[in-house]
Amino acid sequence: MQRTLYILVMLLAASTSAQTALYNSGNLRIHENATVGFHTNLINEAPFDTNLGLVGFYSSNTLSVSGTIVPLFYDVEIMAENGLNLNLGLDNANNTTFILGDIVTPKNQEAVYYNFLDTDGFYIGEGDLTKVNGYAAISNQQNFVFPIGDETYLRPLSISSESTNLFAKCAYFFENPSAPSSIDERYDTNELGRELERVNAVEFWKLEGDVSSTVTLNWNARSNMGILTDDTTTIVLAGWSKTSNRWENLGASSVVGNLEEGFLSSLSFVPNDYDIVSLGVSKIPFEPLDIEVLSLENYFVSPNGDGVNDFLFIPELEESPNNIVHIYDRYGLKVFEQTNYIDEFAGISNVDNLVIRKEEGLPAGVYFYTLFMEDLNLSYQGFLYLAQ
C-alpha cells in the first residue's frame, strides 16, 4: 500500500506543474511479482534499472517515455491504442507482450530504440497493429526476429549471425531510398553494381550489426515486386555499400512465394558494411537457385481431429521417400522442418526458434512450404492454409 501511495504522490506532483506525467527522480523500484500500470507519460530522470515484475502501459491516448536516463523493465505489456512514443530508449530484460498499439521511435534519431536485452529478451503478440514502428535493438543475442514495421504493416527482419551480437539494431521504412522523408541520407536506386538489375524504390530496412549474418525478410502486395521482375527466382537482397556508394547484390540462399507475397533469405554479409538493405533483382542467377523450382497445388490443413485434412499430405512424396520439407510463416520464420516427410505436420511447430508457446499450435493463416525431392533432384514450393 505504501508503494502505491508513493507513485500517486509523484504523479500528483507532476500534474501540478501542468505536465501530465509520472516524474521519476529516484528511489523508485518495482519488486518481483509486482505489477505497475502507467496510464500517463513517464519522465525518467534517475536510475530505474533494478526492476522485476510487470510494467504495463495502458491508455486510449498516446503515451510517451522521455527524460535523460533509459529505464530498464523486466516484463512489459503494451496496451496503448494510439501508441507508446519513445523520446528516450527503453530496455526490456525479459518479455514484451503486445496487446494493442505500436511502440514508436523517431526514425531520424537512431539513438532512440526499444532494446531486447541478452538471451532472455523476447516478445509475443506482434502483428500489423502491434509492433515497433521505428528502431528495435538486441543486446547479446545471436538469432532474432525484429518485430518492426510502419504505421500499417508488420515488416519484420530476421537475423541469424555466426556469433553473438553484442548489439544490433533495425528499422523498416516504407519510403523511396532515393528520397526518404524520415532521414537526410539518399540512396539512389539507379546507382547499381554490375550484378544488380533493379532495386525496390518503395521500401528499405536500416540494419546495424558487426557480426557476419544472414537475414530473412518478406514482401507483400505493397512492395510492387511485379514492377521489378516477373520471375521470383531472380529476387535477391540488395545493400547500399558504404565503400562503393552504390547498391550491391547480397544474393539469396532461398526465395519462397510469388510476386504478391513471399520472402527471401540472404547469403552471409556484415550489416555494418551497408547503410541500408532492400529487395532487388539479380542480373545473373545464383547457384542456390539453379535448380528449377516448380509449383504444386495449395493445401488446406485443419487439425481438429475430424479425420479430414488433419495433417499436410502431399501425394507427390510417394515418388520420393528421400525428401526435405520446410514450412514458413508469411514473414519467413521457419516453423517446421522434416527430413523424409510423410504426414507429420498437423499445425504444431517442431523447430527451436522464436515460435512462442509452440506446443499450443500455430495460429491460423497462410503459410509457405518448400519441398526438395532428393531422389528426383526437384524442388517445389506452394502455400497452405492452416485452420484452427
C-alpha positions as CSV (number, residue, x, y, z in Angstrom):
1,M,0.0,0.0,0.0
2,Q,2.9,2.3,0.8
3,R,4.4,1.7,-2.6
4,T,1.2,2.6,-4.4
5,L,0.8,5.8,-2.4
6,Y,4.3,6.9,-3.3
7,I,3.6,6.6,-7.0
8,L,0.4,8.5,-6.7
9,V,2.2,11.3,-4.8
10,M,4.8,11.6,-7.6
11,L,2.0,11.6,-10.2
12,L,0.1,14.4,-8.5
13,A,3.3,16.4,-8.1
14,A,4.0,16.2,-11.8
15,S,0.4,17.2,-12.6
16,T,0.5,20.4,-10.5
17,S,3.1,21.7,-12.9
18,A,0.7,21.3,-15.8
19,Q,2.6,18.2,-17.0
20,T,0.6,15.0,-17.3
21,A,3.3,12.5,-16.4
22,L,4.9,10.4,-13.8
23,Y,8.2,12.1,-13.0
24,N,10.9,9.7,-11.6
25,S,13.8,11.5,-9.9
26,G,14.9,8.5,-7.8
27,N,14.0,5.8,-5.2
28,L,11.5,4.1,-7.4
29,R,11.8,0.3,-7.8
30,I,9.5,-2.5,-9.0
31,H,9.9,-5.7,-7.0
32,E,9.4,-9.3,-8.1
33,N,5.7,-10.2,-8.7
34,A,4.7,-6.6,-8.5
35,T,2.6,-5.0,-11.2
36,V,2.7,-1.3,-12.1
37,G,0.4,0.2,-14.7
38,F,1.3,3.6,-16.4
39,H,-1.8,5.4,-17.6
40,T,0.1,8.6,-18.2
41,N,3.5,9.6,-19.6
42,L,6.8,8.7,-17.9
43,I,9.6,11.2,-17.5
44,N,12.7,9.4,-16.2
45,E,15.5,11.4,-14.7
46,A,17.1,8.9,-12.4
47,P,18.3,5.2,-12.5
48,F,15.3,3.0,-12.9
49,D,17.0,-0.3,-13.7
50,T,16.8,-2.8,-10.8
51,N,13.2,-3.7,-11.6
52,L,11.4,-7.1,-11.7
53,G,7.7,-7.7,-12.1
54,L,5.4,-6.3,-14.8
55,V,5.2,-2.8,-16.2
56,G,2.2,-2.0,-18.4
57,F,1.4,1.0,-20.5
58,Y,-2.4,1.4,-20.7
59,S,-4.3,4.2,-22.3
60,S,-6.7,5.1,-25.1
61,N,-4.5,8.1,-25.7
62,T,-0.9,8.3,-26.9
63,L,1.7,7.7,-24.1
64,S,5.3,8.7,-24.1
65,V,8.6,7.9,-22.3
66,S,11.1,10.7,-22.1
67,G,13.8,12.1,-19.8
68,T,17.6,11.6,-19.6
69,I,18.1,8.1,-18.3
70,V,16.9,5.0,-20.1
71,P,14.6,2.8,-17.8
72,L,15.0,-0.9,-17.7
73,F,11.9,-3.1,-17.1
74,Y,11.7,-6.8,-16.7
75,D,8.3,-7.7,-18.2
76,V,6.5,-5.1,-20.3
77,E,2.9,-5.0,-21.6
78,I,1.7,-2.6,-24.2
79,M,-2.0,-1.7,-24.5
80,A,-1.8,1.9,-25.7
81,E,-4.4,2.3,-28.5
82,N,-2.6,5.3,-30.1
83,G,0.9,4.1,-29.4
84,L,3.7,4.4,-26.9
85,N,6.1,7.1,-28.2
86,L,9.7,6.7,-27.1
87,N,11.6,10.0,-26.9
88,L,14.1,8.1,-24.8
89,G,15.0,4.5,-25.3
90,L,13.6,1.7,-23.2
91,D,15.3,-1.6,-22.2
92,N,13.4,-4.9,-21.7
93,A,15.1,-7.7,-19.8
94,N,12.6,-10.5,-20.3
95,N,9.3,-10.4,-22.1
96,T,7.3,-7.8,-24.1
97,T,3.7,-8.5,-24.7
98,F,2.0,-6.6,-27.5
99,I,-1.8,-6.3,-26.9
100,L,-2.8,-3.1,-28.7
101,G,-0.8,-0.2,-30.2
102,D,2.7,0.3,-31.5
103,I,5.9,1.2,-29.8
104,V,7.0,4.2,-31.8
105,T,10.6,5.7,-32.0
106,P,11.7,8.6,-34.1
107,K,13.2,7.2,-37.3
108,N,15.5,10.2,-37.6
109,Q,17.0,9.5,-34.2
110,E,18.9,6.2,-34.3
111,A,20.0,6.6,-30.6
112,V,16.4,6.1,-29.5
113,Y,15.3,2.4,-29.7
114,Y,13.5,-0.4,-27.9
115,N,16.1,-2.8,-26.7
116,F,15.6,-6.6,-26.1
117,L,18.4,-7.4,-23.7
118,D,20.5,-10.5,-23.6
119,T,19.3,-14.0,-24.4
120,D,16.1,-13.6,-22.3
121,G,14.7,-10.7,-24.3
122,F,11.7,-11.9,-26.4
123,Y,8.2,-10.8,-27.3
124,I,4.7,-12.1,-28.1
125,G,1.6,-10.7,-29.7
126,E,3.3,-8.9,-32.6
127,G,1.1,-8.0,-35.7
128,D,0.1,-5.2,-38.0
129,L,-1.4,-3.3,-35.1
130,T,1.2,-4.3,-32.5
131,K,4.9,-3.8,-33.3
132,V,7.9,-1.5,-33.2
133,N,7.3,1.4,-35.6
134,G,10.9,2.6,-35.6
135,Y,14.1,1.1,-34.2
136,A,14.2,-2.2,-32.3
137,A,17.6,-3.4,-30.9
138,I,19.1,-6.5,-29.4
139,S,22.0,-7.0,-27.0
140,N,23.9,-10.2,-26.6
141,Q,21.7,-12.2,-28.9
142,Q,22.7,-14.3,-31.9
143,N,19.4,-15.0,-33.6
144,F,16.4,-12.7,-33.5
145,V,13.4,-11.5,-35.5
146,F,13.0,-7.8,-35.2
147,P,9.2,-7.0,-34.8
148,I,9.3,-3.9,-36.9
149,G,7.2,-2.2,-39.4
150,D,5.5,1.1,-40.3
151,E,2.0,2.6,-39.4
152,T,0.2,-0.1,-41.5
153,Y,2.2,-3.4,-41.6
154,L,4.5,-5.6,-39.6
155,R,7.6,-6.0,-41.8
156,P,10.0,-8.0,-39.7
157,L,13.6,-8.8,-40.4
158,S,15.1,-12.0,-39.1
159,I,18.8,-12.1,-38.4
160,S,20.9,-15.2,-37.9
161,S,24.5,-14.5,-37.0
162,E,27.7,-16.5,-36.9
163,S,28.2,-15.5,-33.3
164,T,26.5,-13.4,-30.6
165,N,25.7,-9.8,-31.5
166,L,26.9,-7.5,-28.7
167,F,24.5,-5.1,-30.2
168,A,22.3,-5.0,-33.4
169,K,19.5,-2.7,-34.5
170,C,16.9,-2.5,-37.2
171,A,14.1,-0.3,-38.5
172,Y,11.7,-0.5,-41.5
173,F,11.0,2.4,-43.9
174,F,8.1,2.4,-46.4
175,E,9.9,5.2,-48.3
176,N,11.8,5.6,-51.5
177,P,15.5,5.0,-50.8
178,S,16.4,7.7,-53.3
179,A,14.4,10.3,-51.5
180,P,13.3,9.2,-48.0
181,S,11.2,11.5,-45.9
182,S,12.4,10.3,-42.4
183,I,16.2,10.7,-42.8
184,D,18.5,13.0,-44.7
185,E,20.6,10.4,-46.5
186,R,19.9,9.5,-50.1
187,Y,20.5,6.1,-51.7
188,D,20.0,6.4,-55.4
189,T,18.3,3.3,-56.8
190,N,19.9,4.0,-60.2
191,E,23.4,3.5,-58.7
192,L,23.8,-0.2,-59.2
193,G,26.6,-2.7,-59.0
194,R,27.2,-4.8,-62.1
195,E,25.4,-7.8,-60.6
196,L,22.1,-5.9,-60.0
197,E,19.4,-5.2,-62.4
198,R,17.0,-3.2,-60.2
199,V,16.3,-2.2,-56.6
200,N,13.0,-1.7,-54.9
201,A,12.1,2.0,-54.9
202,V,9.3,1.9,-52.3
203,E,10.9,0.4,-49.1
204,F,14.0,-0.4,-47.2
205,W,15.4,-1.7,-43.9
206,K,18.1,0.0,-41.9
207,L,20.1,-2.7,-40.2
208,E,23.2,-2.3,-37.9
209,G,25.5,-5.1,-36.7
210,D,29.1,-6.1,-36.9
211,V,28.8,-9.9,-37.0
212,S,28.5,-11.7,-40.3
213,S,24.9,-12.7,-40.7
214,T,22.2,-13.9,-42.9
215,V,18.8,-12.1,-42.9
216,T,15.3,-13.1,-43.9
217,L,12.7,-10.5,-44.9
218,N,9.4,-10.6,-46.7
219,W,7.4,-8.6,-49.3
220,N,3.7,-8.1,-49.8
221,A,1.5,-6.6,-52.5
222,R,2.5,-3.1,-51.4
223,S,6.1,-3.9,-52.3
224,N,5.2,-3.9,-56.0
225,M,7.6,-6.7,-56.9
226,G,5.9,-7.1,-60.2
227,I,7.5,-3.8,-61.3
228,L,10.9,-5.3,-60.7
229,T,10.6,-8.7,-62.2
230,D,8.3,-11.4,-63.4
231,D,10.5,-14.2,-62.0
232,T,10.8,-14.6,-58.3
233,T,13.9,-16.7,-58.6
234,T,15.8,-13.5,-59.6
235,I,14.9,-11.7,-56.4
236,V,17.9,-11.0,-54.1
237,L,18.9,-8.9,-51.1
238,A,20.5,-5.6,-52.1
239,G,22.6,-3.4,-49.9
240,W,23.9,0.1,-50.2
241,S,27.7,-0.3,-49.8
242,K,29.4,2.2,-47.6
243,T,32.6,1.8,-49.6
244,S,31.4,1.9,-53.2
245,N,28.4,4.2,-52.5
246,R,26.1,2.1,-54.7
247,W,23.7,-0.9,-54.4
248,E,25.4,-4.3,-54.3
249,N,24.0,-7.8,-54.8
250,L,23.9,-9.7,-51.5
251,G,22.4,-12.7,-53.0
252,A,19.7,-15.2,-51.9
253,S,20.0,-18.7,-50.5
254,S,16.3,-19.2,-50.9
255,V,13.3,-17.4,-52.3
256,V,9.7,-18.5,-51.5
257,G,6.4,-17.2,-52.6
258,N,5.0,-15.3,-55.6
259,L,5.1,-11.7,-56.7
260,E,2.3,-10.7,-54.4
261,E,3.7,-12.3,-51.2
262,G,6.9,-14.1,-50.3
263,F,10.2,-13.8,-48.6
264,L,13.9,-14.4,-49.1
265,S,16.9,-15.4,-47.1
266,S,20.2,-13.8,-48.0
267,L,23.7,-15.0,-48.2
268,S,26.0,-14.1,-45.4
269,F,27.3,-10.4,-45.1
270,V,28.3,-7.9,-42.4
271,P,25.4,-5.5,-41.9
272,N,27.7,-2.6,-40.8
273,D,29.3,-2.7,-44.3
274,Y,26.0,-1.4,-45.7
275,D,23.8,1.6,-44.8
276,I,20.5,0.0,-45.7
277,V,19.2,-3.1,-47.4
278,S,16.2,-3.7,-49.7
279,L,14.8,-6.1,-52.2
280,G,16.5,-6.2,-55.6
281,V,16.7,-8.2,-58.8
282,S,19.9,-10.0,-59.9
283,K,21.4,-9.8,-63.4
284,I,22.8,-13.3,-63.1
285,P,21.3,-16.4,-61.5
286,F,22.9,-17.6,-58.2
287,E,23.8,-21.2,-57.7
288,P,21.4,-21.9,-54.8
289,L,18.6,-21.1,-57.2
290,D,19.8,-23.0,-60.2
291,I,17.6,-26.0,-59.6
292,E,14.2,-25.4,-61.2
293,V,11.5,-24.6,-58.7
294,L,8.1,-26.0,-59.6
295,S,4.7,-25.1,-58.1
296,L,2.4,-27.6,-56.5
297,E,-1.2,-27.0,-55.5
298,N,-2.1,-25.2,-52.4
299,Y,-3.2,-27.2,-49.4
300,F,-5.7,-26.8,-46.6
301,V,-4.9,-28.2,-43.1
302,S,-7.5,-28.3,-40.3
303,P,-6.1,-30.3,-37.4
304,N,-9.4,-30.6,-35.5
305,G,-9.5,-34.4,-35.2
306,D,-12.4,-34.9,-37.6
307,G,-10.3,-37.1,-39.9
308,V,-10.4,-34.6,-42.8
309,N,-7.3,-32.6,-43.7
310,D,-5.9,-33.1,-40.2
311,F,-2.3,-33.1,-41.5
312,L,-0.4,-31.9,-44.6
313,F,-0.5,-34.7,-47.1
314,I,1.4,-34.3,-50.4
315,P,0.8,-37.1,-52.8
316,E,3.9,-36.4,-54.9
317,L,6.1,-37.5,-52.0
318,E,5.1,-41.1,-52.7
319,E,7.6,-40.8,-55.6
320,S,10.4,-39.6,-53.5
321,P,10.8,-41.0,-50.0
322,N,14.1,-39.1,-49.6
323,N,12.9,-35.6,-49.2
324,I,13.1,-32.4,-47.1
325,V,10.0,-30.3,-46.2
326,H,10.2,-26.8,-44.7
327,I,7.2,-24.7,-43.6
328,Y,7.5,-20.9,-43.0
329,D,5.0,-18.3,-41.8
330,R,4.2,-15.3,-44.0
331,Y,7.2,-13.4,-42.6
332,G,9.8,-16.1,-43.4
333,L,10.1,-17.5,-39.9
334,K,10.6,-21.3,-40.2
335,V,8.0,-23.2,-38.1
336,F,8.5,-26.7,-39.3
337,E,11.2,-28.9,-40.9
338,Q,11.2,-32.6,-41.6
339,T,13.5,-35.0,-43.4
340,N,11.8,-37.9,-45.2
341,Y,8.4,-36.3,-44.6
342,I,5.3,-38.5,-44.7
343,D,2.4,-36.7,-42.9
344,E,3.9,-35.3,-39.7
345,F,2.7,-31.6,-40.0
346,A,-0.5,-31.1,-38.0
347,G,-0.2,-27.4,-37.1
348,I,2.5,-27.8,-34.5
349,S,6.0,-26.3,-34.8
350,N,8.9,-28.6,-34.3
351,V,11.8,-26.1,-34.6
352,D,13.7,-24.4,-31.8
353,N,13.5,-20.7,-32.7
354,L,11.2,-17.8,-31.7
355,V,7.9,-19.7,-32.0
356,I,6.3,-18.9,-28.7
357,R,4.1,-21.5,-26.9
358,K,4.6,-23.8,-29.9
359,E,3.0,-26.7,-28.0
360,E,-0.3,-24.9,-28.3
361,G,-0.3,-25.0,-32.1
362,L,0.4,-22.4,-34.7
363,P,-2.0,-19.6,-35.4
364,A,-4.5,-19.9,-38.3
365,G,-3.4,-18.3,-41.5
366,V,-1.4,-18.7,-44.7
367,Y,2.0,-20.5,-44.6
368,F,4.6,-21.3,-47.3
369,Y,6.1,-24.7,-47.8
370,T,9.1,-25.8,-49.7
371,L,9.8,-29.4,-50.8
372,F,13.1,-30.9,-52.1
373,M,12.9,-34.4,-53.6
374,E,16.4,-35.7,-53.3
375,D,15.7,-38.8,-55.4
376,L,14.5,-36.7,-58.4
377,N,16.6,-33.6,-57.8
378,L,13.4,-31.5,-57.9
379,S,12.3,-28.5,-55.8
380,Y,8.7,-27.4,-55.2
381,Q,7.0,-24.7,-53.3
382,G,3.5,-23.6,-52.5
383,F,1.0,-22.3,-50.0
384,L,-1.0,-23.9,-47.3
385,Y,-3.8,-22.5,-45.2
386,L,-3.9,-23.6,-41.6
387,A,-7.3,-23.5,-39.9
388,Q,-7.9,-23.8,-36.1
